[in-house]
Amino acid sequence: MRRIVVLLFIIIAFSAVAQGPSAGVLRHQSGGTIPVGPFTYIDFTSPVTADGDIDTIATRWLTDNACSDELKVRFFRADSRGILGTLTLVGSAGPFATTNGLNVITFAPIAVKKGDLLAITQLKPGCGGVTFVDSRREDVVYEVSGDFNGGSLNSAGLTARPSYALNAVASQGPRLIGTLPVVGSAAGNFNSFFRTGLTVTNPSAYPSTIKLVFHPAGASSSPSDPSTTFTLAGYATKSYTDVVQAMSQSGLGTLDIYANAYQPVVAARIFNDAGTAGTSGFTEDLVTAEDGFIESQFTVVPLPADLTNYRLNVGIRTFATTTVRSQYFDANGTFLGQGPSKTYPANYFEQVSLATFSGNFAVPAGGMMYVVIESGGPAVFYTATTDNRTNDGSLKMFTLK
Protein backbone atom coordinates (compact mmCIF):
# COMPACT_ATOMS: atom_id res chain seq x y z
CA MET A 1 0.00 0.00 0.00
CA ARG A 2 1.26 3.46 -0.89
CA ARG A 3 0.53 6.39 1.33
CA ILE A 4 1.66 9.88 2.23
CA VAL A 5 1.59 11.29 5.72
CA VAL A 6 2.60 14.55 7.32
CA LEU A 7 5.05 14.00 10.15
CA LEU A 8 2.91 15.88 12.64
CA PHE A 9 0.53 12.90 12.61
CA ILE A 10 2.85 10.00 11.80
CA ILE A 11 3.55 7.01 13.99
CA ILE A 12 6.46 4.94 12.68
CA ALA A 13 6.95 1.32 13.76
CA PHE A 14 10.61 0.45 14.32
CA SER A 15 10.12 -3.28 14.86
CA ALA A 16 12.33 -4.33 11.97
CA VAL A 17 14.98 -1.65 11.56
CA ALA A 18 18.00 -2.63 9.48
CA GLN A 19 21.12 -0.87 8.26
CA GLY A 20 19.68 -0.39 4.80
CA PRO A 21 20.65 2.05 2.05
CA SER A 22 19.94 5.77 2.10
CA ALA A 23 20.49 8.76 -0.17
CA GLY A 24 20.30 12.52 0.19
CA VAL A 25 20.27 14.79 3.24
CA LEU A 26 17.59 16.40 5.38
CA ARG A 27 18.76 19.51 7.19
CA HIS A 28 16.85 21.79 9.51
CA GLN A 29 17.67 25.04 7.78
CA SER A 30 15.55 27.68 6.16
CA GLY A 31 15.41 26.98 2.46
CA GLY A 32 13.93 28.27 -0.73
CA THR A 33 12.01 26.61 -3.51
CA ILE A 34 11.08 27.12 -7.15
CA PRO A 35 7.26 26.81 -7.10
CA VAL A 36 6.79 25.97 -10.77
CA GLY A 37 6.99 22.83 -12.82
CA PRO A 38 7.42 20.37 -14.10
CA PHE A 39 11.06 20.13 -12.99
CA THR A 40 13.19 17.19 -11.93
CA TYR A 41 15.93 17.76 -9.35
CA ILE A 42 18.82 15.27 -9.26
CA ASP A 43 21.19 15.01 -6.30
CA PHE A 44 24.68 14.03 -7.48
CA THR A 45 26.32 14.81 -4.12
CA SER A 46 24.68 12.33 -1.74
CA PRO A 47 24.15 9.11 -3.70
CA VAL A 48 22.79 5.80 -2.40
CA THR A 49 25.08 4.41 0.30
CA ALA A 50 24.60 0.65 -0.22
CA ASP A 51 22.81 -1.96 -2.32
CA GLY A 52 19.28 -2.74 -1.14
CA ASP A 53 15.70 -1.53 -1.21
CA ILE A 54 14.46 2.00 -0.53
CA ASP A 55 10.83 2.57 0.45
CA THR A 56 10.66 5.91 2.29
CA ILE A 57 11.41 9.53 1.56
CA ALA A 58 11.26 12.51 3.89
CA THR A 59 11.35 15.99 2.40
CA ARG A 60 10.42 19.53 3.33
CA TRP A 61 7.91 21.01 0.87
CA LEU A 62 7.16 24.70 0.76
CA THR A 63 3.70 25.66 -0.51
CA ASP A 64 0.57 27.66 0.22
CA ASN A 65 -1.59 25.08 -1.54
CA ALA A 66 -1.86 21.38 -0.83
CA CYS A 67 -1.86 19.49 -4.13
CA SER A 68 -2.53 15.95 -5.27
CA ASP A 69 -0.37 14.09 -7.81
CA GLU A 70 2.43 16.59 -7.35
CA LEU A 71 5.63 14.69 -6.36
CA LYS A 72 7.49 11.77 -7.90
CA VAL A 73 10.47 9.97 -6.40
CA ARG A 74 13.03 8.57 -8.82
CA PHE A 75 16.41 6.85 -8.79
CA PHE A 76 18.86 7.05 -11.68
CA ARG A 77 22.09 5.20 -12.46
CA ALA A 78 24.82 7.23 -14.13
CA ASP A 79 27.30 5.80 -16.60
CA SER A 80 31.06 6.32 -16.32
CA ARG A 81 30.80 9.88 -17.68
CA GLY A 82 28.64 11.06 -14.79
CA ILE A 83 26.81 14.31 -15.45
CA LEU A 84 28.10 14.32 -19.04
CA GLY A 85 26.76 10.86 -19.77
CA THR A 86 23.45 9.05 -19.76
CA LEU A 87 21.21 8.44 -16.76
CA THR A 88 19.22 5.20 -16.65
CA LEU A 89 15.97 5.15 -14.67
CA VAL A 90 16.26 2.54 -11.92
CA GLY A 91 12.83 2.99 -10.37
CA SER A 92 10.05 5.49 -9.82
CA ALA A 93 7.27 6.04 -7.27
CA GLY A 94 4.31 8.39 -7.30
CA PRO A 95 2.88 10.83 -8.04
CA PHE A 96 2.02 11.71 -4.44
CA ALA A 97 0.18 14.56 -2.77
CA THR A 98 2.11 17.27 -0.94
CA THR A 99 1.35 19.63 1.92
CA ASN A 100 3.31 22.47 3.44
CA GLY A 101 6.04 21.33 5.81
CA LEU A 102 7.80 18.04 6.37
CA ASN A 103 6.28 15.19 4.36
CA VAL A 104 7.14 11.53 4.91
CA ILE A 105 6.13 9.26 2.05
CA THR A 106 6.30 5.48 1.87
CA PHE A 107 6.08 3.49 -1.34
CA ALA A 108 6.66 0.04 -2.80
CA PRO A 109 10.38 -0.83 -2.41
CA ILE A 110 12.72 0.21 -5.21
CA ALA A 111 15.87 -1.90 -5.64
CA VAL A 112 18.93 0.36 -5.79
CA LYS A 113 22.69 -0.04 -5.91
CA LYS A 114 25.40 1.93 -4.18
CA GLY A 115 26.04 5.11 -6.14
CA ASP A 116 22.54 5.48 -7.62
CA LEU A 117 21.16 9.03 -7.61
CA LEU A 118 18.06 10.34 -5.84
CA ALA A 119 15.77 12.65 -7.81
CA ILE A 120 12.49 14.43 -7.07
CA THR A 121 10.09 15.63 -9.75
CA GLN A 122 7.57 18.39 -8.98
CA LEU A 123 4.85 18.24 -11.56
CA LYS A 124 2.65 21.33 -11.28
CA PRO A 125 2.95 25.09 -11.01
CA GLY A 126 1.21 26.72 -8.06
CA CYS A 127 1.80 23.75 -5.74
CA GLY A 128 5.06 24.91 -4.24
CA GLY A 129 8.14 22.77 -4.49
CA VAL A 130 10.85 20.78 -2.81
CA THR A 131 13.20 22.97 -0.78
CA PHE A 132 16.91 23.58 -1.14
CA VAL A 133 19.31 24.52 1.64
CA ASP A 134 22.65 26.31 1.57
CA SER A 135 25.26 23.63 1.73
CA ARG A 136 28.93 22.80 1.22
CA ARG A 137 30.85 24.39 -1.62
CA GLU A 138 31.18 21.05 -3.42
CA ASP A 139 27.45 20.25 -3.26
CA VAL A 140 25.31 20.75 -6.33
CA VAL A 141 21.74 20.06 -7.39
CA TYR A 142 20.95 19.66 -11.08
CA GLU A 143 17.62 20.97 -12.32
CA VAL A 144 16.18 19.29 -15.43
CA SER A 145 13.18 20.66 -17.31
CA GLY A 146 10.16 18.39 -17.40
CA ASP A 147 9.18 15.00 -16.03
CA PHE A 148 12.60 13.45 -16.68
CA ASN A 149 12.67 9.67 -17.21
CA GLY A 150 16.32 9.26 -18.08
CA GLY A 151 18.69 9.82 -20.98
CA SER A 152 21.28 12.46 -21.71
CA LEU A 153 21.27 15.58 -19.59
CA ASN A 154 22.98 17.63 -22.27
CA SER A 155 19.74 18.10 -24.16
CA ALA A 156 17.35 18.19 -21.22
CA GLY A 157 17.34 21.88 -20.27
CA LEU A 158 19.92 21.40 -17.52
CA THR A 159 20.66 24.00 -14.83
CA ALA A 160 23.31 23.50 -12.14
CA ARG A 161 22.70 24.97 -8.69
CA PRO A 162 26.07 24.84 -6.87
CA SER A 163 26.47 25.08 -3.09
CA TYR A 164 22.92 23.83 -2.56
CA ALA A 165 21.60 20.52 -1.29
CA LEU A 166 18.22 19.00 -2.07
CA ASN A 167 16.36 18.90 1.24
CA ALA A 168 15.25 15.29 0.99
CA VAL A 169 16.46 11.93 2.24
CA ALA A 170 15.40 8.48 1.03
CA SER A 171 15.97 5.33 3.01
CA GLN A 172 14.87 1.83 3.88
CA GLY A 173 12.40 2.74 6.59
CA PRO A 174 13.87 4.82 9.44
CA ARG A 175 17.47 5.57 8.50
CA LEU A 176 20.68 4.96 10.37
CA ILE A 177 22.00 8.44 11.05
CA GLY A 178 25.20 7.30 12.74
CA THR A 179 27.02 4.97 15.10
CA LEU A 180 28.83 5.56 18.37
CA PRO A 181 31.64 3.02 17.89
CA VAL A 182 31.99 2.41 21.63
CA VAL A 183 29.60 2.83 24.54
CA GLY A 184 29.71 1.13 27.88
CA SER A 185 28.67 0.78 31.46
CA ALA A 186 31.46 -1.32 32.89
CA ALA A 187 34.12 -1.61 35.56
CA GLY A 188 37.67 -1.03 34.33
CA ASN A 189 41.13 -1.47 35.75
CA PHE A 190 42.42 0.37 38.81
CA ASN A 191 38.96 0.75 40.42
CA SER A 192 37.52 2.67 37.48
CA PHE A 193 33.90 2.51 36.30
CA PHE A 194 33.11 3.89 32.89
CA ARG A 195 29.70 5.11 31.78
CA THR A 196 28.32 6.71 28.62
CA GLY A 197 26.23 9.85 28.84
CA LEU A 198 24.04 10.66 25.83
CA THR A 199 21.98 13.67 24.81
CA VAL A 200 19.69 13.66 21.76
CA THR A 201 18.12 16.92 20.57
CA ASN A 202 15.47 17.41 17.90
CA PRO A 203 16.54 20.54 15.96
CA SER A 204 13.23 20.97 14.16
CA ALA A 205 9.65 21.98 14.92
CA TYR A 206 8.41 18.54 13.80
CA PRO A 207 8.20 15.46 16.06
CA SER A 208 10.92 12.90 15.43
CA THR A 209 11.02 9.24 16.45
CA ILE A 210 14.44 7.95 17.48
CA LYS A 211 15.63 4.40 17.97
CA LEU A 212 18.80 3.39 19.83
CA VAL A 213 20.18 -0.11 19.22
CA PHE A 214 22.92 -1.54 21.48
CA HIS A 215 25.17 -4.20 19.95
CA PRO A 216 27.24 -6.02 22.61
CA ALA A 217 30.97 -6.36 22.07
CA GLY A 218 32.41 -9.54 20.63
CA ALA A 219 29.53 -10.36 18.27
CA SER A 220 27.99 -9.17 15.04
CA SER A 221 24.80 -7.17 15.27
CA SER A 222 21.53 -9.09 15.45
CA PRO A 223 17.84 -8.17 15.02
CA SER A 224 17.37 -9.26 18.64
CA ASP A 225 19.92 -6.79 20.02
CA PRO A 226 18.55 -4.55 22.80
CA SER A 227 16.90 -1.33 21.70
CA THR A 228 14.81 1.56 22.93
CA THR A 229 12.53 3.93 20.99
CA PHE A 230 11.24 7.37 21.92
CA THR A 231 9.62 10.34 20.20
CA LEU A 232 10.95 13.86 20.63
CA ALA A 233 8.59 16.79 20.28
CA GLY A 234 9.77 19.78 18.26
CA TYR A 235 12.97 21.24 19.74
CA ALA A 236 12.87 18.72 22.60
CA THR A 237 15.88 16.98 24.19
CA LYS A 238 16.30 13.62 25.89
CA SER A 239 19.30 12.92 28.11
CA TYR A 240 20.80 9.78 29.64
CA THR A 241 23.35 9.77 32.43
CA ASP A 242 24.25 6.19 31.49
CA VAL A 243 22.54 5.16 28.25
CA VAL A 244 23.71 1.54 28.43
CA GLN A 245 22.35 1.10 31.94
CA ALA A 246 19.11 2.85 30.93
CA MET A 247 18.68 0.13 28.29
CA SER A 248 19.09 -2.50 31.07
CA GLN A 249 22.48 -3.52 29.70
CA SER A 250 26.05 -3.58 30.95
CA GLY A 251 29.53 -4.02 29.52
CA LEU A 252 30.90 -2.61 26.30
CA GLY A 253 29.20 -2.35 22.95
CA THR A 254 28.42 -0.09 20.04
CA LEU A 255 25.30 2.06 19.61
CA ASP A 256 23.40 2.65 16.35
CA ILE A 257 21.06 5.65 16.19
CA TYR A 258 18.08 5.75 13.79
CA ALA A 259 15.67 8.59 12.98
CA ASN A 260 12.56 8.95 10.84
CA ALA A 261 12.78 12.72 10.26
CA TYR A 262 15.38 15.45 10.67
CA GLN A 263 18.73 14.21 11.90
CA PRO A 264 18.98 14.80 15.65
CA VAL A 265 21.90 16.54 17.27
CA VAL A 266 23.74 13.91 19.32
CA ALA A 267 26.27 14.55 22.10
CA ALA A 268 28.00 11.61 23.79
CA ARG A 269 30.50 11.51 26.64
CA ILE A 270 32.35 8.52 28.05
CA PHE A 271 33.56 9.10 31.58
CA ASN A 272 35.00 7.45 34.64
CA ASP A 273 32.51 7.78 37.47
CA ALA A 274 34.45 8.43 40.68
CA GLY A 275 31.34 9.02 42.78
CA THR A 276 31.66 12.01 45.09
CA ALA A 277 35.08 12.75 43.57
CA GLY A 278 33.38 13.60 40.27
CA THR A 279 34.01 12.39 36.73
CA SER A 280 36.71 12.53 34.08
CA GLY A 281 36.23 11.61 30.47
CA PHE A 282 35.96 12.61 26.82
CA THR A 283 33.42 13.24 24.10
CA GLU A 284 32.71 10.91 21.18
CA ASP A 285 31.38 11.70 17.71
CA LEU A 286 29.03 9.71 15.53
CA VAL A 287 30.52 7.88 12.55
CA THR A 288 28.99 6.29 9.45
CA ALA A 289 30.08 3.58 7.05
CA GLU A 290 31.25 6.33 4.69
CA ASP A 291 33.83 7.33 7.33
CA GLY A 292 35.38 3.86 7.38
CA PHE A 293 38.52 2.49 5.74
CA ILE A 294 38.23 -0.07 2.93
CA GLU A 295 40.63 -2.45 1.21
CA SER A 296 44.19 -1.09 0.73
CA GLN A 297 43.52 1.97 2.87
CA PHE A 298 45.38 2.49 6.11
CA THR A 299 45.71 4.65 9.18
CA VAL A 300 48.67 5.65 11.33
CA VAL A 301 48.30 5.35 15.12
CA PRO A 302 50.78 7.17 17.42
CA LEU A 303 51.62 5.17 20.55
CA PRO A 304 52.03 6.64 24.06
CA ALA A 305 55.58 7.49 25.07
CA ASP A 306 54.83 5.99 28.50
CA LEU A 307 53.25 2.54 28.40
CA THR A 308 53.82 2.00 32.11
CA ASN A 309 51.65 4.76 33.54
CA TYR A 310 49.19 4.75 30.64
CA ARG A 311 47.19 1.85 29.27
CA LEU A 312 46.00 1.80 25.68
CA ASN A 313 43.08 -0.13 24.24
CA VAL A 314 42.29 -0.52 20.55
CA GLY A 315 38.71 -0.61 19.26
CA ILE A 316 37.34 -1.59 15.88
CA ARG A 317 33.80 -1.23 14.51
CA THR A 318 33.17 -2.92 11.18
CA PHE A 319 30.35 -2.25 8.75
CA ALA A 320 31.28 -5.23 6.54
CA THR A 321 33.66 -8.19 6.85
CA THR A 322 37.14 -6.73 7.33
CA THR A 323 40.66 -8.17 7.46
CA VAL A 324 43.37 -6.00 9.03
CA ARG A 325 47.06 -6.23 9.81
CA SER A 326 49.18 -4.01 12.04
CA GLN A 327 52.84 -3.03 11.60
CA TYR A 328 55.13 -1.34 14.14
CA PHE A 329 57.83 1.31 13.99
CA ASP A 330 59.96 2.75 16.80
CA ALA A 331 60.29 6.47 17.53
CA ASN A 332 63.16 6.73 15.02
CA GLY A 333 61.02 5.31 12.21
CA THR A 334 62.69 1.89 12.17
CA PHE A 335 60.40 -0.93 11.05
CA LEU A 336 60.20 -3.55 13.80
CA GLY A 337 57.73 -6.09 12.45
CA GLN A 338 54.03 -6.82 12.17
CA GLY A 339 51.24 -8.46 14.07
CA PRO A 340 48.98 -11.24 12.84
CA SER A 341 46.32 -10.78 10.17
CA LYS A 342 42.86 -10.58 11.77
CA THR A 343 39.45 -10.97 10.15
CA TYR A 344 36.35 -9.47 11.75
CA PRO A 345 32.72 -10.21 10.77
CA ALA A 346 30.35 -7.55 9.46
CA ASN A 347 28.77 -5.12 11.96
CA TYR A 348 31.13 -6.31 14.67
CA PHE A 349 32.72 -4.47 17.57
CA GLU A 350 35.49 -5.22 20.01
CA GLN A 351 37.82 -3.28 22.25
CA VAL A 352 40.98 -5.04 23.41
CA SER A 353 44.31 -4.17 24.95
CA LEU A 354 47.18 -3.12 22.71
CA ALA A 355 48.93 -6.39 23.56
CA THR A 356 45.92 -8.45 22.42
CA PHE A 357 45.42 -6.43 19.25
CA SER A 358 49.10 -6.73 18.30
CA GLY A 359 49.28 -10.48 19.00
CA ASN A 360 51.62 -9.76 21.92
CA PHE A 361 54.12 -8.02 19.65
CA ALA A 362 56.79 -6.08 21.55
CA VAL A 363 55.12 -2.73 20.94
CA PRO A 364 57.55 0.23 21.17
CA ALA A 365 56.66 3.07 23.53
CA GLY A 366 56.54 6.35 21.66
CA GLY A 367 56.52 4.60 18.32
CA MET A 368 53.86 4.13 15.70
CA MET A 369 51.34 1.48 14.70
CA TYR A 370 50.35 1.27 11.05
CA VAL A 371 46.99 -0.45 10.49
CA VAL A 372 46.08 -1.50 6.94
CA ILE A 373 42.86 -3.00 5.59
CA GLU A 374 43.98 -6.13 3.74
CA SER A 375 40.49 -6.84 2.43
CA GLY A 376 36.88 -5.85 2.94
CA GLY A 377 35.73 -2.93 5.00
CA PRO A 378 34.59 -0.34 5.73
CA ALA A 379 35.69 -0.20 9.34
CA VAL A 380 36.66 2.52 11.81
CA PHE A 381 39.26 2.33 14.55
CA TYR A 382 39.95 4.18 17.76
CA THR A 383 42.44 4.13 20.60
CA ALA A 384 41.46 4.79 24.21
CA THR A 385 44.33 5.93 26.42
CA THR A 386 43.83 5.97 30.20
CA ASP A 387 46.09 7.21 32.99
CA ASN A 388 46.60 4.28 35.40
CA ARG A 389 47.03 6.70 38.31
CA THR A 390 43.91 8.85 37.85
CA ASN A 391 41.78 6.83 35.40
CA ASP A 392 41.50 9.97 33.28
CA GLY A 393 41.04 8.94 29.66
CA SER A 394 41.07 10.18 26.10
CA LEU A 395 39.82 8.77 22.81
CA LYS A 396 41.27 9.18 19.35
CA MET A 397 39.01 8.16 16.45
CA PHE A 398 40.62 7.08 13.20
CA THR A 399 38.34 7.46 10.19
CA LEU A 400 38.80 8.08 6.49
CA LYS A 401 37.43 11.62 6.83
C-alpha positions in Angstrom: 0.0 0.0 0.0 1.3 3.5 -0.9 0.5 6.4 1.3 1.7 9.9 2.2 1.6 11.3 5.7 2.6 14.6 7.3 5.1 14.0 10.1 2.9 15.9 12.6 0.5 12.9 12.6 2.8 10.0 11.8 3.6 7.0 14.0 6.5 4.9 12.7 6.9 1.3 13.8 10.6 0.4 14.3 10.1 -3.3 14.9 12.3 -4.3 12.0 15.0 -1.6 11.6 18.0 -2.6 9.5 21.1 -0.9 8.3 19.7 -0.4 4.8 20.6 2.1 2.0 19.9 5.8 2.1 20.5 8.8 -0.2 20.3 12.5 0.2 20.3 14.8 3.2 17.6 16.4 5.4 18.8 19.5 7.2 16.8 21.8 9.5 17.7 25.0 7.8 15.5 27.7 6.2 15.4 27.0 2.5 13.9 28.3 -0.7 12.0 26.6 -3.5 11.1 27.1 -7.1 7.3 26.8 -7.1 6.8 26.0 -10.8 7.0 22.8 -12.8 7.4 20.4 -14.1 11.1 20.1 -13.0 13.2 17.2 -11.9 15.9 17.8 -9.3 18.8 15.3 -9.3 21.2 15.0 -6.3 24.7 14.0 -7.5 26.3 14.8 -4.1 24.7 12.3 -1.7 24.1 9.1 -3.7 22.8 5.8 -2.4 25.1 4.4 0.3 24.6 0.6 -0.2 22.8 -2.0 -2.3 19.3 -2.7 -1.1 15.7 -1.5 -1.2 14.5 2.0 -0.5 10.8 2.6 0.4 10.7 5.9 2.3 11.4 9.5 1.6 11.3 12.5 3.9 11.3 16.0 2.4 10.4 19.5 3.3 7.9 21.0 0.9 7.2 24.7 0.8 3.7 25.7 -0.5 0.6 27.7 0.2 -1.6 25.1 -1.5 -1.9 21.4 -0.8 -1.9 19.5 -4.1 -2.5 16.0 -5.3 -0.4 14.1 -7.8 2.4 16.6 -7.4 5.6 14.7 -6.4 7.5 11.8 -7.9 10.5 10.0 -6.4 13.0 8.6 -8.8 16.4 6.8 -8.8 18.9 7.0 -11.7 22.1 5.2 -12.5 24.8 7.2 -14.1 27.3 5.8 -16.6 31.1 6.3 -16.3 30.8 9.9 -17.7 28.6 11.1 -14.8 26.8 14.3 -15.4 28.1 14.3 -19.0 26.8 10.9 -19.8 23.4 9.1 -19.8 21.2 8.4 -16.8 19.2 5.2 -16.7 16.0 5.2 -14.7 16.3 2.5 -11.9 12.8 3.0 -10.4 10.1 5.5 -9.8 7.3 6.0 -7.3 4.3 8.4 -7.3 2.9 10.8 -8.0 2.0 11.7 -4.4 0.2 14.6 -2.8 2.1 17.3 -0.9 1.4 19.6 1.9 3.3 22.5 3.4 6.0 21.3 5.8 7.8 18.0 6.4 6.3 15.2 4.4 7.1 11.5 4.9 6.1 9.3 2.0 6.3 5.5 1.9 6.1 3.5 -1.3 6.7 0.0 -2.8 10.4 -0.8 -2.4 12.7 0.2 -5.2 15.9 -1.9 -5.6 18.9 0.4 -5.8 22.7 0.0 -5.9 25.4 1.9 -4.2 26.0 5.1 -6.1 22.5 5.5 -7.6 21.2 9.0 -7.6 18.1 10.3 -5.8 15.8 12.6 -7.8 12.5 14.4 -7.1 10.1 15.6 -9.7 7.6 18.4 -9.0 4.8 18.2 -11.6 2.7 21.3 -11.3 3.0 25.1 -11.0 1.2 26.7 -8.1 1.8 23.7 -5.7 5.1 24.9 -4.2 8.1 22.8 -4.5 10.8 20.8 -2.8 13.2 23.0 -0.8 16.9 23.6 -1.1 19.3 24.5 1.6 22.6 26.3 1.6 25.3 23.6 1.7 28.9 22.8 1.2 30.8 24.4 -1.6 31.2 21.0 -3.4 27.5 20.3 -3.3 25.3 20.7 -6.3 21.7 20.1 -7.4 20.9 19.7 -11.1 17.6 21.0 -12.3 16.2 19.3 -15.4 13.2 20.7 -17.3 10.2 18.4 -17.4 9.2 15.0 -16.0 12.6 13.5 -16.7 12.7 9.7 -17.2 16.3 9.3 -18.1 18.7 9.8 -21.0 21.3 12.5 -21.7 21.3 15.6 -19.6 23.0 17.6 -22.3 19.7 18.1 -24.2 17.3 18.2 -21.2 17.3 21.9 -20.3 19.9 21.4 -17.5 20.7 24.0 -14.8 23.3 23.5 -12.1 22.7 25.0 -8.7 26.1 24.8 -6.9 26.5 25.1 -3.1 22.9 23.8 -2.6 21.6 20.5 -1.3 18.2 19.0 -2.1 16.4 18.9 1.2 15.2 15.3 1.0 16.5 11.9 2.2 15.4 8.5 1.0 16.0 5.3 3.0 14.9 1.8 3.9 12.4 2.7 6.6 13.9 4.8 9.4 17.5 5.6 8.5 20.7 5.0 10.4 22.0 8.4 11.1 25.2 7.3 12.7 27.0 5.0 15.1 28.8 5.6 18.4 31.6 3.0 17.9 32.0 2.4 21.6 29.6 2.8 24.5 29.7 1.1 27.9 28.7 0.8 31.5 31.5 -1.3 32.9 34.1 -1.6 35.6 37.7 -1.0 34.3 41.1 -1.5 35.7 42.4 0.4 38.8 39.0 0.7 40.4 37.5 2.7 37.5 33.9 2.5 36.3 33.1 3.9 32.9 29.7 5.1 31.8 28.3 6.7 28.6 26.2 9.8 28.8 24.0 10.7 25.8 22.0 13.7 24.8 19.7 13.7 21.8 18.1 16.9 20.6 15.5 17.4 17.9 16.5 20.5 16.0 13.2 21.0 14.2 9.6 22.0 14.9 8.4 18.5 13.8 8.2 15.5 16.1 10.9 12.9 15.4 11.0 9.2 16.4 14.4 7.9 17.5 15.6 4.4 18.0 18.8 3.4 19.8 20.2 -0.1 19.2 22.9 -1.5 21.5 25.2 -4.2 19.9 27.2 -6.0 22.6 31.0 -6.4 22.1 32.4 -9.5 20.6 29.5 -10.4 18.3 28.0 -9.2 15.0 24.8 -7.2 15.3 21.5 -9.1 15.4 17.8 -8.2 15.0 17.4 -9.3 18.6 19.9 -6.8 20.0 18.5 -4.6 22.8 16.9 -1.3 21.7 14.8 1.6 22.9 12.5 3.9 21.0 11.2 7.4 21.9 9.6 10.3 20.2 11.0 13.9 20.6 8.6 16.8 20.3 9.8 19.8 18.3 13.0 21.2 19.7 12.9 18.7 22.6 15.9 17.0 24.2 16.3 13.6 25.9 19.3 12.9 28.1 20.8 9.8 29.6 23.4 9.8 32.4 24.2 6.2 31.5 22.5 5.2 28.3 23.7 1.5 28.4 22.4 1.1 31.9 19.1 2.9 30.9 18.7 0.1 28.3 19.1 -2.5 31.1 22.5 -3.5 29.7 26.1 -3.6 31.0 29.5 -4.0 29.5 30.9 -2.6 26.3 29.2 -2.4 23.0 28.4 -0.1 20.0 25.3 2.1 19.6 23.4 2.7 16.4 21.1 5.7 16.2 18.1 5.8 13.8 15.7 8.6 13.0 12.6 9.0 10.8 12.8 12.7 10.3 15.4 15.4 10.7 18.7 14.2 11.9 19.0 14.8 15.6 21.9 16.5 17.3 23.7 13.9 19.3 26.3 14.5 22.1 28.0 11.6 23.8 30.5 11.5 26.6 32.4 8.5 28.1 33.6 9.1 31.6 35.0 7.5 34.6 32.5 7.8 37.5 34.4 8.4 40.7 31.3 9.0 42.8 31.7 12.0 45.1 35.1 12.8 43.6 33.4 13.6 40.3 34.0 12.4 36.7 36.7 12.5 34.1 36.2 11.6 30.5 36.0 12.6 26.8 33.4 13.2 24.1 32.7 10.9 21.2 31.4 11.7 17.7 29.0 9.7 15.5 30.5 7.9 12.5 29.0 6.3 9.5 30.1 3.6 7.1 31.2 6.3 4.7 33.8 7.3 7.3 35.4 3.9 7.4 38.5 2.5 5.7 38.2 -0.1 2.9 40.6 -2.5 1.2 44.2 -1.1 0.7 43.5 2.0 2.9 45.4 2.5 6.1 45.7 4.6 9.2 48.7 5.7 11.3 48.3 5.3 15.1 50.8 7.2 17.4 51.6 5.2 20.5 52.0 6.6 24.1 55.6 7.5 25.1 54.8 6.0 28.5 53.2 2.5 28.4 53.8 2.0 32.1 51.6 4.8 33.5 49.2 4.7 30.6 47.2 1.9 29.3 46.0 1.8 25.7 43.1 -0.1 24.2 42.3 -0.5 20.6 38.7 -0.6 19.3 37.3 -1.6 15.9 33.8 -1.2 14.5 33.2 -2.9 11.2 30.4 -2.2 8.7 31.3 -5.2 6.5 33.7 -8.2 6.9 37.1 -6.7 7.3 40.7 -8.2 7.5 43.4 -6.0 9.0 47.1 -6.2 9.8 49.2 -4.0 12.0 52.8 -3.0 11.6 55.1 -1.3 14.1 57.8 1.3 14.0 60.0 2.8 16.8 60.3 6.5 17.5 63.2 6.7 15.0 61.0 5.3 12.2 62.7 1.9 12.2 60.4 -0.9 11.1 60.2 -3.6 13.8 57.7 -6.1 12.4 54.0 -6.8 12.2 51.2 -8.5 14.1 49.0 -11.2 12.8 46.3 -10.8 10.2 42.9 -10.6 11.8 39.5 -11.0 10.2 36.3 -9.5 11.7 32.7 -10.2 10.8 30.4 -7.5 9.5 28.8 -5.1 12.0 31.1 -6.3 14.7 32.7 -4.5 17.6 35.5 -5.2 20.0 37.8 -3.3 22.3 41.0 -5.0 23.4 44.3 -4.2 25.0 47.2 -3.1 22.7 48.9 -6.4 23.6 45.9 -8.4 22.4 45.4 -6.4 19.2 49.1 -6.7 18.3 49.3 -10.5 19.0 51.6 -9.8 21.9 54.1 -8.0 19.6 56.8 -6.1 21.6 55.1 -2.7 20.9 57.6 0.2 21.2 56.7 3.1 23.5 56.5 6.3 21.7 56.5 4.6 18.3 53.9 4.1 15.7 51.3 1.5 14.7 50.4 1.3 11.0 47.0 -0.4 10.5 46.1 -1.5 6.9 42.9 -3.0 5.6 44.0 -6.1 3.7 40.5 -6.8 2.4 36.9 -5.9 2.9 35.7 -2.9 5.0 34.6 -0.3 5.7 35.7 -0.2 9.3 36.7 2.5 11.8 39.3 2.3 14.6 39.9 4.2 17.8 42.4 4.1 20.6 41.5 4.8 24.2 44.3 5.9 26.4 43.8 6.0 30.2 46.1 7.2 33.0 46.6 4.3 35.4 47.0 6.7 38.3 43.9 8.8 37.9 41.8 6.8 35.4 41.5 10.0 33.3 41.0 8.9 29.7 41.1 10.2 26.1 39.8 8.8 22.8 41.3 9.2 19.3 39.0 8.2 16.5 40.6 7.1 13.2 38.3 7.5 10.2 38.8 8.1 6.5 37.4 11.6 6.8 
